[in-house]
Amino acid sequence: MRTSIPTLRTLRILTSSLARPSTRPIYLTQLPLPALFRKMSSSNLPSAQTTPGTTLLRQPVTLACVQLPSTTTKSTNLSHAATAVESAVQSTKAKIVVLPECFNSPYGTDHFPSYAEPLPTDPANPSPELNPSFLALQTIARDNKVYLIGGSIPELVVPSPADDPSSKRYYNTSLIFGPEGQLLATHRKVHLFDIDIPGKIKFTESDILSPGNKLTIIDLPEYGKIAVAICYDIRFPELATIAARKGCFALIYPGAFNLTTGPLHWKLLGQARAVDNQLYVALCSPARDMTEGVYHAYGHSLIVDPMAQVLDEAGEGEQVVSALLDGQKIEEARKGIPLRDQRRFDVYPDVSEGRVSYEEP
């Protein structure tokens, strides 16, 4: 469906119990990694070696990507996101909603410091002055009763008073909320966008940003596991492969490809991650706005199925794309082309085993 609109230091894996009537997520406490995976294998979470026939997606669910522009005024961006998500939920009945990368600010190294904000010490009580984007996302998720992948925001990590103020760090961070407004996970962009295509584009996120250091997987109790990564992360298939091996039904990437890399690789990468891993992939871009800033987003948010077919794709402007995700489609793809049973781990390693980081150091 296409609708125009007016305008994760612990591993946070969520689990549900069939014996529990409530769908409220439960966080596992901090455990050594081997103990944690033993715990996971005895729970209702899909095992690391999920095989075709196992329901990764517990019930069908509609996912919507809300493609909207970012202005130079943070408060305007936040209020517009609230209106846009409400409209998208009403029109599509989506239960999982995705916002774009840097939805609260213009995208650019010159902008990150001035738009960055710290995450609240107490996620249940964010400050309107210090944490406006966190508060806005929390409210949007709660008011609309949806799982919200809040695109990304520039995050500021403030040093303690004893530290040198110049040691402050900035991250490109996605905040994921549940339908009660609870923070489920954070993902800091792992791979920073440092590229130089002569005559086309040069961009160096590492001039300002620090990289995240973990893979982010979240279990949505009613549905199953998703993985969240940001933009340039999609070019590194290891993250996607690990997520698929750990039982995710969808890979979700807020991203802001530009007018050079977008036409070349945006859709291609979405389809590649889908066909490689035989699951759903969603990419959510800002809308293109040639009047703001010097970095212009490609747009073309899209949702891809496990056979790499594009289910819905936006154009350049403000728009919502949505699709019904059905676990049967994953099972059909994996039965028809049984890649998981045909992998040769006697020839090459299983990247999902061994040293995988699920928590920030």
C-alpha positions in Angstrom: 0.0 0.0 0.0 1.2 3.5 -0.8 -0.3 6.4 1.1 0.4 10.1 0.8 0.5 12.0 4.1 0.0 15.7 4.9 2.6 16.7 5.9 20.6 -1.5 22.7 25.6 -2.3 28.8 23.5 -5.4 28.6 22.2 -7.4 25.7 18.6 -6.4 25.4 16.9 -9.4 24.0 13.2 -9.5 24.8 11.4 -12.7 25.5 7.8 -13.7 26.0 6.3 -16.8 27.8 3.3 -18.6 26.5 2.2 -18.9 30.1 2.1 -15.2 30.5 -1.1 -13.4 29.4 0.7 -10.1 29.1 2.7 -9.1 26.0 4.9 -6.8 28.0 8.6 -7.4 27.1 10.9 -9.0 29.7 14.6 -8.0 29.8 17.2 -10.7 30.5 19.7 -9.6 33.1 23.4 -9.3 32.5 24.8 -12.7 31.8 28.1 -14.0 30.3 27.4 -14.6 26.7 27.4 -18.5 26.9 25.0 -18.4 29.8 22.8 -16.0 28.0 22.5 -18.2 24.9 21.8 -21.2 27.1 19.0 -19.1 28.6 17.7 -18.2 25.2 17.7 -21.8 24.0 15.4 -22.7 26.9 13.0 -19.9 26.2 10.4 -19.3 23.6 13.0 -17.4 21.4 13.9 -19.1 18.1 17.2 -20.9 18.4 20.3 -19.8 16.5 19.8 -22.7 14.1 16.2 -22.0 13.2 15.1 -24.3 10.3 12.5 -23.9 7.6 9.1 -24.8 9.1 9.8 -22.9 12.3 7.6 -19.8 12.6 9.9 -16.9 12.8 7.1 -14.4 12.5 4.4 -15.5 14.9 1.6 -13.7 13.2 1.3 -11.4 10.2 2.0 -7.8 10.8 1.9 -4.6 8.8 5.1 -2.5 8.7 5.2 1.1 7.5 8.1 3.3 6.6 7.3 7.0 7.0 9.4 9.0 4.6 9.5 12.6 5.6 11.8 15.6 5.2 14.0 17.1 7.9 14.1 20.9 8.4 16.6 23.0 10.3 14.2 23.3 13.2 14.2 20.3 15.6 10.9 21.1 17.2 9.2 21.2 13.8 10.7 17.9 12.8 9.5 16.3 16.0 6.0 17.5 15.7 5.8 16.7 12.0 7.0 13.1 12.8 4.2 12.8 15.4 1.6 13.9 12.9 3.0 11.7 10.1 3.2 8.6 12.2 -0.4 9.1 13.5 -1.6 9.4 9.9 0.4 6.4 8.7 -1.0 4.2 11.5 -4.6 5.3 10.8 -4.3 4.7 7.1 -2.2 1.4 7.1 -3.1 -0.1 10.5 0.7 -0.7 10.9 2.0 -2.2 14.2 5.6 -1.6 13.3 6.6 1.9 12.2 10.0 3.1 10.9 11.3 6.7 10.7 14.2 7.9 8.6 17.9 8.3 9.6 18.4 11.8 11.3 14.7 12.5 11.1 15.1 15.3 13.7 17.9 17.2 12.1 19.5 18.0 8.7 22.0 15.2 7.8 25.7 16.4 7.9 28.8 16.6 10.1 28.3 20.3 10.5 24.9 19.7 12.0 25.4 16.7 14.3 26.9 18.6 17.3 24.3 21.3 17.4 21.4 18.9 17.1 22.8 16.2 19.4 21.2 15.4 22.7 22.0 13.0 25.5 19.9 10.0 26.3 18.0 10.2 29.6 19.6 8.7 32.7 16.1 7.3 33.5 14.4 6.3 30.3 11.0 6.4 32.0 11.4 10.1 32.8 13.1 12.0 29.9 13.6 15.7 30.2 11.7 17.9 27.6 14.7 20.3 27.7 17.6 17.8 27.6 16.0 14.8 25.7 13.2 16.2 23.4 13.7 13.7 20.6 13.7 10.7 23.0 10.5 12.1 24.7 8.8 12.7 21.3 9.6 9.2 20.1 8.4 7.7 23.4 5.2 9.6 23.2 4.6 8.7 19.5 5.0 5.0 20.2 2.7 5.1 23.3 0.0 7.2 21.7 -0.2 5.1 18.6 0.3 1.7 20.4 3.1 0.7 17.9 6.6 -0.6 17.9 8.6 2.4 16.7 12.0 2.3 15.1 12.8 5.9 15.7 15.0 6.4 12.6 18.1 7.9 14.2 19.2 11.0 16.0 22.6 12.5 16.8 23.4 11.3 20.3 25.7 13.2 22.7 27.6 11.4 25.4 28.6 13.9 28.0 31.8 13.3 29.9 31.7 13.3 33.7 32.8 16.5 35.4 36.3 15.1 35.9 36.8 14.6 32.2 38.0 17.0 29.6 34.9 18.6 27.9 36.6 18.0 24.6 36.2 14.3 25.1 32.5 14.4 24.5 31.4 11.9 21.9 28.7 11.9 19.3 26.9 8.8 17.8 24.3 8.2 15.1 21.7 6.4 17.3 18.4 4.6 16.6 16.0 4.4 19.5 13.4 1.5 19.5 10.3 1.8 21.6 7.4 -0.5 22.4 3.7 0.3 22.3 3.7 1.3 26.0 6.4 3.8 25.3 9.1 1.6 26.9 12.6 1.8 25.4 13.4 -1.6 24.0 16.8 -1.0 22.5 19.3 1.4 21.1 21.5 0.9 18.1 24.5 3.1 17.4 25.6 3.1 13.8 28.5 0.6 13.6 30.0 1.5 10.2 30.6 5.2 9.7 29.9 6.7 6.3 33.4 7.6 5.1 33.5 7.7 1.3 35.2 9.6 -1.6 33.8 9.2 -5.1 35.8 11.6 -7.2 33.7 14.2 -8.9 30.6 13.0 -7.1 30.6 13.0 -3.3 33.0 13.0 -0.4 31.7 12.5 3.1 33.5 11.6 6.4 31.2 10.9 9.3 34.2 9.9 11.4 35.2 13.6 11.5 32.5 14.0 14.2 30.9 10.7 15.0 32.1 7.6 16.9 31.0 4.1 15.9 28.8 1.8 17.8 30.1 -1.6 18.8 27.3 -4.1 18.8 24.7 -5.8 16.7 21.1 -5.0 17.8 18.4 -7.7 17.9 15.0 -7.2 19.5 12.2 -9.7 20.2 8.8 -8.2 19.7 6.7 -10.6 21.9 3.7 -10.8 19.6 5.7 -11.2 16.4 9.3 -12.3 16.7 12.8 -10.9 16.3 13.9 -8.0 14.2 17.4 -6.5 13.7 18.0 -2.8 13.4 21.0 -1.1 11.7 21.6 2.3 10.2 22.2 3.2 6.6 25.9 2.4 5.7 25.6 -0.7 8.0 23.6 -2.3 5.1 26.7 -2.6 3.0 28.2 -5.1 5.5 26.4 -8.3 5.0 27.8 -9.9 8.1 25.4 -8.0 10.4 22.4 -9.2 8.3 23.7 -12.8 8.1 24.1 -13.0 11.9 20.7 -11.6 12.4 19.1 -14.1 10.1 21.0 -17.0 11.7 19.7 -15.8 15.1 16.1 -16.0 13.9 15.1 -12.5 12.8 12.2 -12.2 10.4 13.1 -8.7 9.3 16.1 -6.4 8.9 15.3 -2.7 9.3 17.5 0.0 8.1 16.8 3.7 8.6 19.1 5.3 6.0 19.9 8.5 4.1 21.6 7.5 0.8 22.4 10.4 -1.4 21.8 11.3 -5.0 25.0 9.4 -6.1 24.9 6.2 -4.0 21.1 6.0 -3.9 20.4 5.4 -7.6 23.4 3.0 -7.7 22.8 0.8 -4.7 19.8 1.6 -2.5 17.3 -0.8 -3.9 20.1 -3.3 -4.9 21.3 -3.5 -1.3 17.8 -4.0 0.1 17.1 -6.8 -2.3 20.6 -8.3 -1.7 20.1 -8.5 2.0 16.7 -10.0 1.5 17.7 -12.7 -1.0 20.9 -13.6 0.9 19.0 -14.1 4.1 15.5 -15.0 2.9 13.7 -12.5 5.1 12.0 -9.2 5.0 14.0 -6.0 4.6 12.8 -2.4 5.2 14.7 0.8 4.2 13.4 4.1 5.4 14.8 7.3 3.9 14.2 11.0 4.5 12.2 12.6 1.8 14.2 14.6 -0.7 14.3 18.3 -0.1 16.5 20.3 -2.4 15.9 23.5 -0.5 17.5 22.4 2.8 21.3 21.8 3.4 23.9 20.5 1.0 23.3 16.8 1.5 20.2 15.6 -0.3 18.5 12.3 0.5 17.6 9.9 -2.3 14.2 8.9 -0.9 12.7 5.8 -2.3 11.9 4.1 1.0 11.0 0.5 0.3 10.0 -2.9 1.7 11.4 -6.1 0.2 10.1 -9.7 0.7 12.1 -12.9 1.3 12.3 -13.5 -2.5 13.7 -10.0 -3.0 10.5 -8.7 -4.6 9.8 -5.0 -3.8 6.5 -4.9 -2.1 6.2 -1.1 -1.9 8.5 1.8 -2.8 8.2 5.5 -2.4 9.3 8.2 -4.8 11.3 11.3 -3.8 8.8 13.1 -1.7 7.0 12.7 1.6 5.2 9.4 1.6 4.3 6.2 3.5 5.1 2.8 2.2 3.7 -0.3 3.9 3.3 -4.0 3.5 1.9 -7.0 5.3 4.7 -9.3 6.5 3.8 -12.9 6.6 5.9 -15.7 8.1 4.6 -18.2 5.6 6.5 -16.2 2.9 9.7 -16.8 4.7 9.1 -20.5 5.1 8.2 -20.8 1.5 11.3 -19.1 0.3 13.5 -21.2 2.6 11.8 -24.5 1.6 12.0 -23.7 -2.1 15.7 -22.6 -2.0 17.1 -24.3 1.1 20.2 -22.2 1.6 20.3 -22.7 5.3 20.6 -26.5 4.9 23.2 -26.2 2.1 25.8 -24.0 3.8 29.3 -25.5 4.0 30.6 -24.6 7.4 33.3 -27.3 6.8 34.6 -25.0 4.1 34.0 -21.6 5.6 33.0 -20.3 9.1 29.6 -19.5 10.4 29.8 -15.8 11.1 27.0 -16.1 13.7 29.2 -18.2 15.9 32.2 -17.2 17.9 33.0 -13.6 18.7 29.8 -11.5 18.1 29.2 -8.3 20.2 25.7 -7.8 21.4 26.6 -5.1 24.0 28.5 -1.9 24.1 31.9 -2.2 25.9 
